[in-house]
């Protein structure tokens, strides 16, 4: 697969109008475009996604089937979320619950997390765990944006080093889109719960 054939989709787990997460994902997608990829921001504000119910088929759950199809069509997926209570946000959790192995297995995934305070390490760890359970290959490079109100002003990064880290995530998403993944993870063998339906 050449870089021109790579499709990168970013799932934004923040619903806020002035979302720092969305700004950062857009910056990562711009870097992916400069690296030759076709990109798409999957803004969860635009999808009707009821709380996941394993007794309801995905086709009967608002826009869940459409969202899963867009994720499935991507070669690389970027997950971005604000950190809430030490983890990632519930809109992203709901979106991921409607997906499964068909959408994530053997895919390259990049992670980005934003917080109003200290580094959002646990949010990144929790997203990484979900990806491991779905047999995705997660980029070693990840982007963390602490103190987001000070890190971004009027939609622009204040610190060029932080902006470079986010842009690197977008470039790595293209660079490693066709990597041969490792063997299945232990977590995926134990993943017998919700699988997108």
Secondary structure as the mmCIF struct_conf table of DSSP 4:
data_model
#
loop_
_struct_conf.conf_type_id
_struct_conf.id
_struct_conf.beg_label_comp_id
_struct_conf.beg_label_asym_id
_struct_conf.beg_label_seq_id
_struct_conf.end_label_comp_id
_struct_conf.end_label_asym_id
_struct_conf.end_label_seq_id
HELX_RH_3T_P HELX_RH_3T_P1 UNK A 3 UNK A 5
STRN STRN1 UNK A 7 UNK A 12
TURN_TY1_P TURN_TY1_P1 UNK A 17 UNK A 18
HELX_RH_AL_P HELX_RH_AL_P1 UNK A 20 UNK A 34
TURN_TY1_P TURN_TY1_P2 UNK A 35 UNK A 36
STRN STRN2 UNK A 38 UNK A 43
HELX_RH_3T_P HELX_RH_3T_P2 UNK A 44 UNK A 46
BEND BEND1 UNK A 47 UNK A 47
HELX_LH_PP_P HELX_LH_PP_P1 UNK A 50 UNK A 52
TURN_TY1_P TURN_TY1_P3 UNK A 54 UNK A 55
BEND BEND2 UNK A 56 UNK A 56
HELX_RH_3T_P HELX_RH_3T_P3 UNK A 58 UNK A 60
BEND BEND3 UNK A 61 UNK A 61
TURN_TY1_P TURN_TY1_P4 UNK A 62 UNK A 63
HELX_RH_AL_P HELX_RH_AL_P2 UNK A 64 UNK A 73
BEND BEND4 UNK A 75 UNK A 75
STRN STRN3 UNK A 76 UNK A 84
TURN_TY1_P TURN_TY1_P5 UNK A 85 UNK A 86
STRN STRN4 UNK A 87 UNK A 88
HELX_RH_AL_P HELX_RH_AL_P3 UNK A 90 UNK A 97
TURN_TY1_P TURN_TY1_P6 UNK A 98 UNK A 98
HELX_RH_AL_P HELX_RH_AL_P4 UNK A 101 UNK A 104
TURN_TY1_P TURN_TY1_P7 UNK A 105 UNK A 106
STRN STRN5 UNK A 108 UNK A 114
BEND BEND5 UNK A 116 UNK A 118
HELX_RH_AL_P HELX_RH_AL_P5 UNK A 121 UNK A 133
TURN_TY1_P TURN_TY1_P8 UNK A 134 UNK A 135
STRN STRN6 UNK A 137 UNK A 138
BEND BEND6 UNK A 140 UNK A 140
STRN STRN7 UNK A 143 UNK A 145
BEND BEND7 UNK A 147 UNK A 147
HELX_RH_AL_P HELX_RH_AL_P6 UNK A 148 UNK A 151
STRN STRN8 UNK A 152 UNK A 153
TURN_TY1_P TURN_TY1_P9 UNK A 154 UNK A 155
STRN STRN9 UNK A 156 UNK A 157
BEND BEND8 UNK A 158 UNK A 158
HELX_RH_AL_P HELX_RH_AL_P7 UNK A 160 UNK A 175
TURN_TY1_P TURN_TY1_P10 UNK A 176 UNK A 178
HELX_LH_PP_P HELX_LH_PP_P2 UNK A 179 UNK A 182
BEND BEND9 UNK A 183 UNK A 183
HELX_LH_PP_P HELX_LH_PP_P3 UNK A 184 UNK A 185
HELX_RH_AL_P HELX_RH_AL_P8 UNK A 186 UNK A 189
TURN_TY1_P TURN_TY1_P11 UNK A 190 UNK A 190
BEND BEND10 UNK A 193 UNK A 193
#
